[in-house]
Amino acid sequence: MRRLFILLVFVLMGSVNMILAQDEPVPVLTGIADVEFIEWVTGPDSPNQTDVNYGVLSTDLGSMFDMNGTLYITFGDTFGCCRPANGGGGGGQWRNNVLAYSTDRDLEDGITLDGFITDGRGRARAVLRKRFEDVTIIPTYGIAVDDRMYLHYMAVQRWGAPGHWTLNRSGWGYSDDSGETWTQPPEAVWEGDTNFGQAALVEHEGYIYIFGIHGGRYGGVMLGRTPRDQVLDMSAYTYWDGSDWVSDLDAAVEIVPGPVGELSVAWNDFLGRWIMIYLDEPRRGLVIREAPEMTGPWSEPMILVDSADFPSLYGSYLHPWGSDGETIYFNMSQWGPYNVMLMSARLVRDEQ
């Protein structure tokens, strides 16, 4: 009788494991092919000649969003002259952030910029203002809701060791005149260095979803959302606790474990899945994951671009007009040149 009981236990355990295995989605993405450098977006080597035309000798990041058929590109700390001899960020004519725009939909030869938000001399100017206590203020992502554009920003308190920094706060700026003037409501913030210090933004079914990480590149991803018409109302936000949306930020759980650096998320029709790309600093590369739902489960990371091919790479931002097909386009930065380039890669899927 005891042997029969033990046998039944093992049979039941096996059945449960089979059910769990069936519930776990099988990844569709099986590989990455044809990774290509398309063209520099910024800097003296770019066809845009941003150094001569807009006073942008060097800059980084380059997250993108669409508003009414115009692509807006947000950049981080920007310099107009006098770069360090050994490369990297730094120099003169420093601006904490700049904003460019483009209507170029032919991505096979790069992104042709129509212009920047500029000052009276035609030089790209900062659109978000830092406070006295901030080292810098950097847009981490943007999104448009009808005719209003929003920038999610991080206000850096202190730069630490490579890949580590802390924040005073993160929050929102908005513009109702196509980026010319910006308002930064002091109440529309996450105070301190929360898990929503940096963000990737997605609009879906009436909500703005915020994939958030701490300052730096070593934390995991948590997920929040707010109704699309309540972006500035911090009390309207709810957070994914693993089974439901709750108002308690402290109840949020990681949907992707660290280490995660600058990230981007979009729906990909070719895979029929959400894709996420980000910097995995210890692996020295940009990686890609997929999931059937934004809440997950997210697949294991796969190398998208290796730093062996592009040393000191970082920043990984999907192009909203080039992220849903077999070939995806994305902006990427390199620390040495300290500028932004457009990249492409072909997704390989399981055809079974």
SEGU-882651 format. One record per residue (C-alpha): residue number from 1; x, y, z. Coordinates in nm, 3 decimals, padded with zeros to 5 digits. Example, Ala and Ser with C-alpha at 12.3 -4.5 7.8 and 13.67 -1.06 7.14 Angstrom:
REM residues 2
ATOM  num        X        Y        Z
ATOM    1   01.230  -00.450   00.780
ATOM    2   01.367  -00.106   00.714
//
This chain:
REM residues 352
ATOM  num        X        Y        Z
ATOM    1   00.000   00.000   00.000
ATOM    2   00.286   00.239   00.090
ATOM    3   00.456   00.169  -00.243
ATOM    4   00.131   00.249  -00.425
ATOM    5   00.100   00.577  -00.233
ATOM    6   00.458   00.679  -00.320
ATOM    7   00.395   00.589  -00.685
ATOM    8   00.082   00.803  -00.694
ATOM    9   00.275   01.096  -00.542
ATOM   10   00.541   01.075  -00.812
ATOM   11   00.276   01.050  -01.086
ATOM   12   00.095   01.356  -00.950
ATOM   13   00.421   01.553  -00.919
ATOM   14   00.506   01.467  -01.276
ATOM   15   00.163   01.579  -01.394
ATOM   16   00.200   01.912  -01.211
ATOM   17   00.545   01.968  -01.363
ATOM   18   00.406   01.892  -01.711
ATOM   19   00.124   02.144  -01.660
ATOM   20   00.368   02.410  -01.539
ATOM   21   00.595   02.340  -01.837
ATOM   22   00.300   02.375  -02.073
ATOM   23   00.206   02.709  -01.913
ATOM   24   00.558   02.846  -01.959
ATOM   25   00.572   03.001  -02.308
ATOM   26   00.839   02.868  -02.541
ATOM   27   01.058   03.152  -02.674
ATOM   28   00.996   03.234  -03.039
ATOM   29   01.324   03.421  -03.094
ATOM   30   01.604   03.174  -03.168
ATOM   31   01.884   03.400  -03.286
ATOM   32   02.019   03.736  -03.404
ATOM   33   02.173   03.783  -03.749
ATOM   34   02.309   04.059  -03.973
ATOM   35   02.390   04.313  -03.702
ATOM   36   02.486   04.629  -03.890
ATOM   37   02.606   04.980  -03.821
ATOM   38   02.387   05.200  -04.041
ATOM   39   02.515   05.554  -03.983
ATOM   40   02.607   05.805  -03.716
ATOM   41   02.312   06.016  -03.604
ATOM   42   02.518   06.283  -03.425
ATOM   43   02.868   06.424  -03.430
ATOM   44   03.120   06.531  -03.694
ATOM   45   03.110   06.192  -03.868
ATOM   46   02.733   06.208  -03.913
ATOM   47   02.581   06.325  -04.242
ATOM   48   02.375   06.555  -04.018
ATOM   49   02.695   06.744  -03.927
ATOM   50   02.543   06.827  -03.589
ATOM   51   02.868   06.987  -03.471
ATOM   52   02.858   07.252  -03.746
ATOM   53   02.482   07.290  -03.780
ATOM   54   02.362   07.273  -03.419
ATOM   55   02.664   07.299  -03.190
ATOM   56   02.640   06.927  -03.101
ATOM   57   02.993   06.792  -03.124
ATOM   58   02.921   06.500  -02.893
ATOM   59   02.620   06.357  -02.711
ATOM   60   02.467   06.022  -02.615
ATOM   61   02.157   05.807  -02.555
ATOM   62   01.897   05.898  -02.821
ATOM   63   01.566   05.749  -02.709
ATOM   64   01.286   05.811  -02.958
ATOM   65   00.911   05.864  -02.976
ATOM   66   00.655   05.963  -03.237
ATOM   67   00.414   06.254  -03.222
ATOM   68   00.178   06.309  -03.512
ATOM   69   00.419   06.163  -03.765
ATOM   70   00.732   06.339  -03.643
ATOM   71   01.010   06.147  -03.469
ATOM   72   01.156   06.314  -03.161
ATOM   73   01.498   06.205  -03.031
ATOM   74   01.616   06.290  -02.680
ATOM   75   01.984   06.309  -02.598
ATOM   76   02.175   06.332  -02.271
ATOM   77   02.471   06.547  -02.168
ATOM   78   02.579   06.736  -02.480
ATOM   79   02.899   06.924  -02.565
ATOM   80   02.983   07.172  -02.839
ATOM   81   03.361   07.188  -02.826
ATOM   82   03.685   07.097  -02.657
ATOM   83   03.640   06.722  -02.616
ATOM   84   03.880   06.530  -02.388
ATOM   85   04.184   06.401  -02.573
ATOM   86   04.106   06.043  -02.469
ATOM   87   03.742   06.065  -02.580
ATOM   88   03.429   06.010  -02.374
ATOM   89   03.190   06.266  -02.232
ATOM   90   03.308   06.612  -02.138
ATOM   91   03.415   06.937  -02.294
ATOM   92   03.282   07.287  -02.341
ATOM   93   02.943   07.436  -02.427
ATOM   94   02.776   07.178  -02.202
ATOM   95   02.400   07.129  -02.210
ATOM   96   02.228   06.873  -01.987
ATOM   97   01.997   06.754  -02.264
ATOM   98   01.888   06.839  -02.617
ATOM   99   01.595   06.738  -02.837
ATOM  100   01.604   06.670  -03.213
ATOM  101   01.329   06.584  -03.460
ATOM  102   01.301   06.408  -03.794
ATOM  103   01.046   06.304  -04.055
ATOM  104   01.284   06.064  -04.232
ATOM  105   01.123   05.720  -04.263
ATOM  106   01.389   05.560  -04.483
ATOM  107   01.611   05.403  -04.217
ATOM  108   01.832   05.202  -04.450
ATOM  109   02.076   05.493  -04.478
ATOM  110   02.038   05.641  -04.130
ATOM  111   01.827   05.914  -03.968
ATOM  112   01.827   06.251  -04.142
ATOM  113   01.747   06.516  -03.883
ATOM  114   01.512   06.803  -03.969
ATOM  115   01.642   07.004  -03.676
ATOM  116   01.683   07.054  -03.301
ATOM  117   01.504   07.271  -03.052
ATOM  118   01.745   07.564  -03.067
ATOM  119   01.834   07.896  -02.910
ATOM  120   01.847   08.230  -03.092
ATOM  121   02.184   08.142  -03.246
ATOM  122   02.061   07.814  -03.393
ATOM  123   02.245   07.605  -03.135
ATOM  124   02.066   07.306  -02.978
ATOM  125   01.953   07.408  -02.629
ATOM  126   01.851   07.224  -02.317
ATOM  127   01.476   07.166  -02.284
ATOM  128   01.468   07.039  -01.924
ATOM  129   01.613   07.240  -01.635
ATOM  130   01.816   07.098  -01.350
ATOM  131   01.801   07.222  -00.993
ATOM  132   02.097   07.351  -00.796
ATOM  133   02.140   07.017  -00.618
ATOM  134   02.146   06.817  -00.943
ATOM  135   02.465   06.723  -01.123
ATOM  136   02.262   06.692  -01.443
ATOM  137   01.910   06.616  -01.563
ATOM  138   01.875   06.362  -01.842
ATOM  139   01.565   06.248  -02.035
ATOM  140   01.545   05.870  -02.020
ATOM  141   01.246   05.833  -02.256
ATOM  142   00.964   06.028  -02.418
ATOM  143   00.608   05.965  -02.525
ATOM  144   00.326   06.166  -02.683
ATOM  145  -00.039   06.160  -02.581
ATOM  146  -00.245   06.341  -02.842
ATOM  147  -00.079   06.684  -02.886
ATOM  148   00.115   06.680  -02.558
ATOM  149   00.461   06.529  -02.530
ATOM  150   00.612   06.399  -02.208
ATOM  151   00.972   06.337  -02.114
ATOM  152   01.061   06.107  -01.828
ATOM  153   01.383   06.238  -01.671
ATOM  154   01.636   06.142  -01.407
ATOM  155   01.796   06.408  -01.188
ATOM  156   02.143   06.277  -01.103
ATOM  157   02.268   06.339  -00.752
ATOM  158   02.611   06.180  -00.788
ATOM  159   02.812   05.981  -01.041
ATOM  160   02.976   05.677  -00.881
ATOM  161   03.188   05.389  -01.010
ATOM  162   03.132   05.294  -01.375
ATOM  163   02.771   05.184  -01.419
ATOM  164   02.664   05.327  -01.082
ATOM  165   02.498   05.656  -00.998
ATOM  166   02.234   05.785  -00.758
ATOM  167   01.937   06.013  -00.818
ATOM  168   01.775   06.300  -00.634
ATOM  169   01.446   06.218  -00.805
ATOM  170   01.291   06.119  -01.135
ATOM  171   00.980   06.261  -01.293
ATOM  172   00.801   06.426  -01.580
ATOM  173   00.829   06.728  -01.801
ATOM  174   00.568   06.812  -02.063
ATOM  175   00.530   07.036  -02.364
ATOM  176   00.219   07.153  -02.549
ATOM  177   00.404   07.333  -02.829
ATOM  178   00.604   07.058  -03.003
ATOM  179   00.894   07.077  -02.761
ATOM  180   00.966   07.450  -02.768
ATOM  181   00.874   07.514  -02.402
ATOM  182   00.858   07.270  -02.112
ATOM  183   00.695   07.253  -01.770
ATOM  184   00.832   07.030  -01.493
ATOM  185   00.564   07.003  -01.221
ATOM  186   00.740   06.959  -00.884
ATOM  187   00.470   06.720  -00.768
ATOM  188   00.504   06.491  -01.074
ATOM  189   00.807   06.306  -00.940
ATOM  190   00.928   05.993  -00.768
ATOM  191   01.141   06.132  -00.486
ATOM  192   01.484   05.977  -00.430
ATOM  193   01.636   05.687  -00.619
ATOM  194   01.335   05.461  -00.679
ATOM  195   01.299   05.176  -00.926
ATOM  196   01.146   05.428  -01.167
ATOM  197   01.457   05.641  -01.192
ATOM  198   01.501   05.547  -01.558
ATOM  199   01.223   05.427  -01.784
ATOM  200   01.105   05.279  -02.109
ATOM  201   00.755   05.395  -02.204
ATOM  202   00.479   05.216  -02.396
ATOM  203   00.120   05.323  -02.465
ATOM  204  -00.122   05.029  -02.477
ATOM  205  -00.499   04.999  -02.442
ATOM  206  -00.552   05.333  -02.270
ATOM  207  -00.253   05.316  -02.036
ATOM  208   00.102   05.443  -02.032
ATOM  209   00.328   05.160  -01.912
ATOM  210   00.655   05.247  -01.739
ATOM  211   00.932   04.988  -01.734
ATOM  212   01.153   05.124  -01.459
ATOM  213   01.504   05.073  -01.323
ATOM  214   01.708   05.250  -01.056
ATOM  215   01.982   05.496  -01.136
ATOM  216   02.278   05.302  -01.272
ATOM  217   02.293   04.980  -01.469
ATOM  218   02.269   04.700  -01.215
ATOM  219   01.908   04.690  -01.091
ATOM  220   01.613   04.489  -01.221
ATOM  221   01.302   04.604  -01.408
ATOM  222   00.971   04.680  -01.239
ATOM  223   00.650   04.777  -01.417
ATOM  224   00.403   05.056  -01.347
ATOM  225   00.119   05.209  -01.541
ATOM  226  -00.118   05.505  -01.538
ATOM  227  -00.422   05.603  -01.746
ATOM  228  -00.299   05.789  -02.055
ATOM  229  -00.471   06.111  -01.942
ATOM  230  -00.322   06.104  -01.589
ATOM  231   00.053   06.093  -01.651
ATOM  232   00.118   06.386  -01.414
ATOM  233  -00.103   06.252  -01.133
ATOM  234   00.129   06.034  -00.925
ATOM  235  -00.165   05.902  -00.721
ATOM  236  -00.307   05.743  -01.037
ATOM  237  -00.012   05.505  -01.079
ATOM  238  -00.036   05.136  -01.005
ATOM  239   00.244   04.879  -01.000
ATOM  240   00.263   04.513  -01.092
ATOM  241   00.301   04.298  -00.777
ATOM  242   00.331   03.967  -00.961
ATOM  243  -00.041   03.897  -00.986
ATOM  244  -00.226   04.232  -00.988
ATOM  245  -00.193   04.609  -01.022
ATOM  246  -00.161   04.781  -00.683
ATOM  247  -00.110   05.141  -00.571
ATOM  248   00.177   05.057  -00.333
ATOM  249   00.511   05.122  -00.502
ATOM  250   00.688   04.906  -00.241
ATOM  251   00.480   04.604  -00.349
ATOM  252   00.617   04.612  -00.706
ATOM  253   00.817   04.307  -00.810
ATOM  254   01.092   04.262  -01.063
ATOM  255   00.972   04.135  -01.398
ATOM  256   01.330   04.114  -01.529
ATOM  257   01.626   04.066  -01.294
ATOM  258   01.932   04.287  -01.304
ATOM  259   02.173   04.390  -01.425
ATOM  260   01.974   04.616  -01.660
ATOM  261   02.102   04.940  -01.812
ATOM  262   01.930   05.182  -02.050
ATOM  263   01.629   04.999  -02.191
ATOM  264   01.356   05.006  -02.454
ATOM  265   01.038   04.801  -02.509
ATOM  266   00.812   04.761  -02.813
ATOM  267   00.566   04.518  -02.971
ATOM  268   00.714   04.314  -03.256
ATOM  269   00.468   04.180  -03.515
ATOM  270   00.723   03.943  -03.668
ATOM  271   00.761   03.753  -03.340
ATOM  272   00.412   03.824  -03.210
ATOM  273   00.580   03.919  -02.883
ATOM  274   00.693   04.218  -02.683
ATOM  275   01.067   04.275  -02.711
ATOM  276   01.296   04.447  -02.463
ATOM  277   01.653   04.556  -02.537
ATOM  278   01.897   04.691  -02.280
ATOM  279   02.260   04.715  -02.176
ATOM  280   02.394   04.420  -01.976
ATOM  281   02.715   04.577  -01.851
ATOM  282   02.878   04.265  -01.700
ATOM  283   02.821   04.078  -02.028
ATOM  284   02.957   04.380  -02.217
ATOM  285   02.677   04.387  -02.468
ATOM  286   02.328   04.489  -02.558
ATOM  287   02.081   04.205  -02.504
ATOM  288   01.726   04.127  -02.614
ATOM  289   01.439   03.944  -02.442
ATOM  290   01.084   03.860  -02.550
ATOM  291   00.754   03.804  -02.371
ATOM  292   00.392   03.735  -02.465
ATOM  293   00.272   03.998  -02.214
ATOM  294   00.438   04.308  -02.076
ATOM  295   00.421   04.154  -01.729
ATOM  296   00.615   03.852  -01.860
ATOM  297   00.739   03.594  -01.833
ATOM  298   01.038   03.738  -02.016
ATOM  299   01.276   03.501  -02.193
ATOM  300   01.641   03.462  -02.106
ATOM  301   01.863   03.740  -02.251
ATOM  302   02.029   03.692  -02.588
ATOM  303   02.322   03.902  -02.710
ATOM  304   02.206   04.163  -02.962
ATOM  305   02.532   04.359  -03.005
ATOM  306   02.867   04.256  -02.857
ATOM  307   03.117   04.512  -02.728
ATOM  308   03.390   04.306  -02.895
ATOM  309   03.255   04.456  -03.217
ATOM  310   03.158   04.798  -03.075
ATOM  311   03.377   04.878  -02.771
ATOM  312   03.226   05.080  -02.485
ATOM  313   02.874   05.050  -02.625
ATOM  314   02.568   05.150  -02.423
ATOM  315   02.220   05.294  -02.464
ATOM  316   01.972   05.080  -02.657
ATOM  317   01.660   05.248  -02.792
ATOM  318   01.423   05.091  -03.042
ATOM  319   01.311   05.308  -03.331
ATOM  320   00.929   05.341  -03.315
ATOM  321   00.908   05.320  -03.695
ATOM  322   01.144   05.023  -03.718
ATOM  323   01.082   04.786  -03.430
ATOM  324   00.793   04.565  -03.545
ATOM  325   00.947   04.367  -03.832
ATOM  326   01.202   04.094  -03.895
ATOM  327   01.469   04.366  -03.905
ATOM  328   01.473   04.603  -03.609
ATOM  329   01.641   04.943  -03.593
ATOM  330   01.775   05.103  -03.276
ATOM  331   01.999   05.383  -03.155
ATOM  332   02.318   05.294  -02.969
ATOM  333   02.594   05.504  -02.810
ATOM  334   02.970   05.452  -02.782
ATOM  335   03.159   05.613  -02.496
ATOM  336   03.485   05.672  -02.687
ATOM  337   03.336   05.867  -02.979
ATOM  338   03.063   05.982  -02.738
ATOM  339   02.798   05.998  -03.008
ATOM  340   02.489   05.811  -03.122
ATOM  341   02.461   05.569  -03.414
ATOM  342   02.169   05.392  -03.581
ATOM  343   02.199   05.012  -03.582
ATOM  344   01.996   04.728  -03.730
ATOM  345   01.968   04.356  -03.664
ATOM  346   01.764   04.072  -03.811
ATOM  347   01.554   03.859  -03.576
ATOM  348   01.560   03.482  -03.635
ATOM  349   01.249   03.299  -03.520
ATOM  350   01.140   02.942  -03.465
ATOM  351   00.924   02.846  -03.763
ATOM  352   00.778   02.532  -03.600
//
